Amino acid sequence: MKRFLPLLIAVGACLLPLFFPSCANTTQAPSGGKKDTIPPLIIDIKPLPGAVNVPVEGASFDFVFNEYVTIKTPSNIVLSPPQARQPKSRLRGRTLHVSFEEPLQPATTYTITFTNAIADANEGNMFPGYTYVFSTGPKIDSMMVTGTVVDCQTLAPVKDATVLLHRDLADSAALLHRPYAAGKTDDWGFFALPFIQDTVYRIYAIKDANNNYIYDPGSENVAFIDSLIRPVMIAHDTVPEMLKYDMLDTLRCLARRSEYELKLFREKPSRQFIVNKERTAERSAYITFQAPGAWIDSLWIRGYRADQVISQFNILQDSLELWINSRRAAPDTMQVYVNYRKTDSLGRLAPTQEIVRLPLAQNKRTYSKTSRRDLKRGDTTCVYTFQVSPETVEQDGFELEFKYPIITEHFDSVKFYSINTRQRQSRAEFTVERDSLNLRRYILRPKDRLMPGFEYQMKLPYRAFRDINGFWSDSTVVKVSLPSDETLSSLDLELSGVDRKLIVDLLGEKRDKVLRTFITERDGTLHFPYIKAGRYSIRITEDRNRNAINDTGSLLEHRQPELVVFLDFSGSTYLNIPASVELTQSVDVGALFH
């Protein structure tokens, strides 16, 4: 049993040099000493690591620390194989006492793992972690599995994800019962599941919101490996993957061997039914479905002909907008008859009719039922937004979006002008493109190349458009010039070997916002102009189903989320763009994805 004790010594030897404080600066006045930055250490364990023939009932363990500690996150004290209830942990002085509220399994190797769970009581220095092993049988299992959990969109490591190892090889195992082994990821998304049997497994990772070690599709993210896995690494107290490091020690943390990468995603719901509905105005409403890809056989609104009903699905086809194109006052309660495929009790899509009743709220009544003194401009006008960005006008044009569908349009009355550096105005040409995914949105694109230093004006005259409420639009003028800041830079991506449809995104340093997007399926150059100095990433997504969005995966269908890669710039997935430069990057797409 004492052969596991060197693990404690190894942990202490690794951590003390990293955290030991340096001498005080004698050139300054005394300040009470430097802040304690040394994490707590385990100095004794009872029983010793590697204990065997531990009783299945009444077992408990004491971990003695070198200072007073506090339990920061009780759920991160993980027993593997897990039980229905979390291990019971309490502090007595400097001793952490761990016990269990239900019997252990006979002849089973268990681990108790501390990851991001314990901190010292004074300064809050986190205990780096520890894995304790014992068995209710005569021997300790010796194999182990390691890996990393990352977010499928950003490829950033996911902290505190729960990794599940199942001996039940059924596809639905993660949905039905607790796993054979479990563990938590650290700050680097890294996990190690040691002291397991030499057999085949299925491996999953979840963001376990309720700590029940079972995947709940409605509220949790999931990741999985397509194939069965079998451990090849031997668990030993000296292997780097078993040691717990300071999470700021990048070299040691990255040096650990990660056998599997699991990409965490939020699965789209599979059961289909109507979940929400709302009357948004006198002549408009929406209906929301639980799952994407809603299958509607027919739909009509009581009291209106089919040609008086305008409908539009969103790109995921799980939200349906409705409008009534009629001057007649709409009823107080709109009745929508929806014939669609609803999931029945057997999990099959079956034809169903539902009558959706949509009452009109008092504050959403229009001109005909509203006091004149309460009227606002939007109550009697065709409302729209008309906007343009100097940085993206060359790619995206002018965006015109109406609040309601329009039934009369006079785009030929819209005027587009260019004004040169000498303030000479001339008429310019533009094209009009209706958004295929939003019937209320139009893109107006200049035909000719825009020139630096010029001003461009798009003028919409009075009564150019009329919406389904019968209201005409007001006039407006939108002006734009190309950015003139000489510190802005540009990036050209020269794509070759393109053999699939791609979504190419320029992201900021935090990777939480898409700054520019291109969708392409052929070789060529993508131009990203007017970039401020900073740190950026280029994300390329393989658009397998060619719908121009990054699609998620499905556990039961064995479908991974669409493949995402980040361009590598000299060993980093970040590109530092200085001011006032023109950068060019060649990308071999075939090599990138293979």
N, C-alpha and C positions, 0 to 999 in steps of 0.2 A: 504493500500500500504506500510505503514511503517513497516509492519511485516517482510519484507525482509531486512531491514536495519541492524538488528543484524548480518547478514552474514558478512558484512564488519567489524564489531567489532570483530567477531570471528576470521576472517582471520588475522586481526591485532594482536589480542591477541596471536594467535598461532605463528606468525612469528617474532614478536619483540624479545621475549626471545631467539629465535634461532639465530638471526642475530646481536643482540646488541653487540657492540665491548667491549672488556675488557679494564681495565685501562692500561695506558702506563707503560712500565718498566722504573722506575726512576733511575736504575743503569746504563743506557746508555745515551749517548748524545742525545739531541733533534733531531728528524728527520722529523719534519713537521707533525707528527701525523700518526696514523695507517691508512691503506687503508680502504676506505668505503666498507663494505661488506653487508650493509643492503639494501634489494631490495626496490623499490618504493612501496607506498601504495596508494590506492584510499581513498580520504577523503571526496568526495562529488559526488553525481550523480544527474543529472537532465534530465528527471523526476525521482523520486524515484523508486527503484526496485518494481516490481509488478504492474506497471501502467496498467490500463485497458482502453478500449475504445480509444486506440491510433489511430489517423487517418491513413487511409491506404495510403494516399499520403502526402508527405512533412514531414514525421516523422523524427526526429533527436534526438540524445542523447549526453550528455556531461559527461565525466568522468574526474574528477579533481584529480590530483595526488599531493603528498606532495613534489615533486621535479620535475625537468625537465626530460622528458623521450624521448625516440626515438622508432620508430616503426621498429623492427628488421625484422619481417616476416609478411607483410600485409595479406598474404593468411591464416595466423593462427588466424585472427579475423573472426570468423565463425558465420554467421547468420543461424539459423535453425528454420523453413524450409529454405533451401538455395534458392537463386535466380539465374538467369542466369548470373548476374554480381556480383562480389564481393562487399561487403559493402564498401562505400567510407569513408576513415578515414584520418583525417588530424589533425595536432597539432597546438594549439594556446596557446603559453606560456606553462603552466602546464596542460592544458586541452586537452583531446583527444575528438574530435568531430566525431561522427559516423552518417552517413546518408545513404540513399539508392537511387539507380538510376532507380528503377522501383517500381510501387505500391505494397504494401503489400496485402496479402489475407485477406478478411473480416473474423471476428469471429475466429481468429486463435491465438494460443499461440506461441510466438516467444522467442528464447533465442539468446543472443549475448555472445559468449564465447571467452575468451582470453587464449590461450595455447601456450607457447613459442613464444609470439608475441611482448611483450613490455620489454624494458630494460631502466635503468636509463642512462641519457645522458653522465655522467661523467665516471663512472667505468664499465658500461655495466652489472650491476647486473640485472638478469632477474626477471621481475615481475612474481610471482608464478602463476597468473592466476585468472580468475573470470568468473562467469556465471551470466549474467543479464537477467531477464525475464520480458516480457510485453505481452499484449494481445490487439488485435484489436477488441475483443469482450468484453462482460461484466464479464468474469471469466478467471482464470488461470487454465490450466490443471495441474494435480498433480502427475502423475505417472512418474516412471523413470526406466531406464535399465542401467546396468553396465557390464563391461567385460574387457577382455585383448586380445590384438592382439600380436601374436608371429610368428616368422619365422618357417615354417614347418620343416626345416632341422636342425636348431640349437636350436629351442624352445626359442630363445632369444627374449625379448620384442622388438616390432617395434615402434619406435618413429615417430610421425607425420603421422601415418596412418589415413585415413578418414573413419569413420564408418557411414554406411548408414542404415536407418530404413525405410522400405517401407510398406505402407498399401496395395499397389498393390501386390497381392500374386502370380502373374505369375512368372514363372522361369526366364523370360527374363527382369523383371522389372529393374534390375540394369544396363542393357545394353541400355535401351531405354529412361529413363527420370530421372529427379532429384528426390531425396527421400522426404519422409514426414519430416524426422528429420536427422540431421547430426552432427558430432563432430569429434575432433581430439584426438589422443592418446598422452599421455605425455611421459616422459623419461622411464617410467616403462611399456609402452604399454597399460596403463590403460585408460579407457574412461567411462564417465557417460553421458547419454542422458536424462536430466531431463525435467519435465513439459511437458509430452506427454500424449496423450489420453489413456484411458483404453480400448484397443482393441488388436487384433492379428496383428503380423507383421512378415515380413522376414527381417533378419539382415545380412548385408554384411560388409566387410572392403576392402578397396582398397588403393594402393599407387597412389594417384590421381595426376599424373604428370602434367596435364593441368588444374587442379582445376575446373573441370566442374561438379563434383559430379556424373559422369556417368562412368561406367566401360568400358574401352577401351582395349579389349583383346590383341591387338597386342603389347601394350607397357606398360601395368600395371599389377601388381600382385593383386590377389584377395583372399578373404577368405569368408566363409559362414557357417551358421549353417543349418544342414539338415532339421530340423523341424520348424514349426511356433512357435513363442514365444509370450508370453503375460506378460506385466510388473506386478510385485507383490510388488515392493518397492515404497514407498511414497517419493516424492521429498520434502525436508525440509531443511531450511538453517542451521540446526545443525547436520545433518547426516555426518559422516566422508567422505563419497563418494562425497559430494558436496563441501567440503572444498579443498583449494588448498595449497599444502605443498611444502616446500623446497624439491627438488628431491633427495637431499643427506640424507634426513631423512628416512632411510630405514624402521625403525619400523612402523612409521605412514603410509608410502606409502604401505607397504605390509599388513597392518591391514585393508585396505579397502576391502570391499566385492566385489568380481568379480564373476558375475553370469554366464558369458559365456566366453569361450576361442575360439578365431577364429585363425586358422592357415593359414598364408598368403603363397601363392604359385604362381608361374608363370605358367599359363595354356598353354598347347601345342596348336598351331594353329589347327583349324579344317578344313579350306578350303584347298583343295589339288591342287597344280599346281607347275610347274617348276619355281624356283625363281633364280637359279644361275647355271653357267656352266663355265668350264675353261679347256683349253688344258694345262696340266701341263708339258708335254714333248712330244717328237715325237710319242711315243707309249702309252701315258697315258693321262687320262682326268678324270674329275668328273662332276656329275650332282647333284644339290641339290634341294630337294622338300620342299614346304612350311610346310607341316605337317608330322608327323611321320607315319609309317605304309604305305608307298607308295605301291600301288598295280600295278605292271607291268605285263602286259599280254605277251609281247614279246619285244625283243630289238635286233637290229642288226646294224652293221657298214658297210656302202657301200664299196664294194670292198673286203670284207673279209668273210670267211666262219664262221659259228657259232662256230666251235671248235677252231677258232683262236682268239676268244674274251673271255677274262677273266673279270669277274665282281664280285664285292663284296659290299654288303650293310653294313653300320655301325649298331650298336646295336639297334638304334631307327628306323632304316629303313627310314631315310629321306635324306641320302647322299649316292650316288652310285659311286664307283670308277670303272674305266674301263682301261683295258690294251689290247694291240694288241700283240699276240704271233706270230710274223712273221718277217723274216729277210728282207723282201722287204721294201724298203723305204716307209714310210708313206706319204700320200698326204699332201699338204700344208694346206688344209681344210678338217678335218675329219667330215663326215656326219653321225650322229647317229639317227636312226629311233626308236622312243620310242612309243610303244602302252601301254597306262596306263589309270587308272581311274582318271579323272580330275573333280573337282567340277564345275557343270554347274550353270547357272543363278538362278536355283531353289534350289541350295544347295545340289544337288544330285551328286553322283559319276557316271560319264558317260564315256564309252569307247572313247578315243581320241588318235589320232596319231599326234606327233610333230616331226619335223625334226630339230635336234639340230646341228647347224653348228659350228665347233670348229677350228678356224684358228690357225696356229702354229706361235708363236712369234719368231723373229730372234734369240733372246738370248736363246732359248730353243732347238735349232737344235743340233743334235748329230754329231758324228764323220764324217759321210758321207758328211755333208754339212758345216763343220767347218774347218777353217784354222788350220794347224797343230801347228802353234806357239801359237794359242789360246786355245789349248786343256789343260784340267786339268785332274788330276788323275781320278776323278769320271766320266769323259767322256768316258773312255775306260775300266773301271773296274766294276765288280759287287760290288755295294756299300752296306754296311751293318753296323749295330751297334751291338756290343757285350758287354754286361755289366752285372755286378753282384754287390750286396751290401752285406757287411759282416753281417749287422744286419738282413737281410731277406733272405739270401741264403738258409737257411734250409727250408723255406716255399715256396719261389718263384723260387729258382734255378738260372740258368744262362739264360739271355734273349738275344736271337738272332733275330734281325729284319732286313729284307732286304728292300732296297728302291723300288725294283721292284720284282714281283713274280719270283721265280726260276723255271727253267724247268729241271735242272739237279742237283741232290744232292748226296753227298757221306758222309753221317753221319758216316758210318762205318770207315772212315779215320780220324775222329776226335778222339783225344787222351785226356784222363782225368787221371791226376796223383795226388797222395797224397804224401807229403813229411813230414816225422815225425820230432820230435824234434832233432833227431840225423842226420838229413839231408839225410835220406835214402828214395829214391824215389821208389814208387810202382804204378803199373797200377790199376785204379779204374773203376768201372762200372757206367754207367749213362743211363737214359731213355730220349727219345725224344718225345715231345708232341707238336703237331701243334695247335695253338690257333684257337678255333672254330669261333671266331669273327674277326680274322685278318689272312688271308691266307699267309701273309708275315712274320708272327711272330712265333717263335718256343721257347719252354722252354726245357732246358737241365737240368735234375735233377739228382743229385748224388743218387745212389741206397743205399749206406751204410750211417750210421749215421756219421756226420762230428765230428771230435775230436778237442777240444781246443788245441791250440799250434801247430797244423798241418797247413801246407800251401797246397792249392789245385790249380792246374793249368789245364785249359782247352785250348788245342792247336788245332787251325783250320789250316790245311795245305793249301798250294797253290793249286788252281784249285779244291777245294772241292765242289764249287757251281757255277752254271751258270745261269744267269738271262735271261729274254725274249729279251734283246738286244743282246744276244750272248756273253756277257762278262763274264770272269771267275773271281773268287774271289782271293784276296791276302791272305797270311797267317797272323795269329795273335795268341797271347797268352794272356789269361786273368788269373790273379792270385787273390786269395782271402784267407783270414784266418778269423776264428771266432774272434769277438772282445775279447780282453784280458784285457780290463779296469775293474779292480776289483770294481769300484764304480757303475757299471751298475747293474740294478735291473731287476726283472722279475715279471710278473703277470700271474696267472692262473685263468681262469674263468671256474668254474665247472657248466655246464648247465644241468638242469633237467626239466622235464615236457615240453620238446620241442615237439610241435604238429603242427608246421608250418615251412616254410622256412624262415630263418633269415639272415640278413646282419649285422655283428657285426664289428663296426669300433672303433679303438682307435684314439682319437682326442687330439690335443694339447690344451693348455689353451684357445686360441682364437677361437677354434672350426672351423677354416677356412681351415684346412688341415687334410686329412686322413693319419695317419701314418702307420697303419696296418689294414688289412681287412681279415675277415673270412666269408665264406658263409657256413651255416650248416642247417640241418633239423633233427638232431638227438641229443640225450643226449651225453655228453662227455665233455672233457676238452680242452679249447682253450689256447694255450701257447703263451704269448707275451714276448719274451726274449729281453735282451740288451736295456733296457729303461733307459734313463738318468733321474737323479733326477729332479722332476718338478711336475707340476699340469696337470692332464689329465682328460678326460671324456671318458666314454664308451657309444656309441650310438648303439642301437639295432633297426633295421627296420624290420617290418613285410613285407616280399616280397610276396604280395598277388598273383601277376601274375607269380611269379617264374622266372623272367627274369634276376635276379642278379643285378638290378639297382633300385635306389629309384625313384619311379614313381610319377609324379605330379597328380593333380586332374583335374576335369572338372565341371564347374558350371552348364551347361545345362544338363549334364548327372547325376547330383547329386552325383558325385564321389569325395570323399575327397582324398588328397594325402596319400600315404601309411603311416601307423601309425609308428611314431618314439617315442621311449622312451629313456631316459638317466638313467643309473643305479644310484641309490641313495646310497651314502656312508655316513651313520650316519647323515642324514639330509641335505646333500649337493650332488649336481650332479657332483662335482669335487672330484677327488681322488689325494691326495698329496702323491707322491711316493718318499720316501727318497732314499739315496744312499745305495747300497750294501744290498738289502733286497730281499726276495722271498715272494711275496704276493699271497694269494689264496682268491678268492671271489666266494661264492656259489650264483647261480642265479636260482630262480624258475620262469621259463619262463611263465608257466601257470598263476601264480599269478601276474606276471609283466604286462601282457596284459589284465587281467580281473579285 
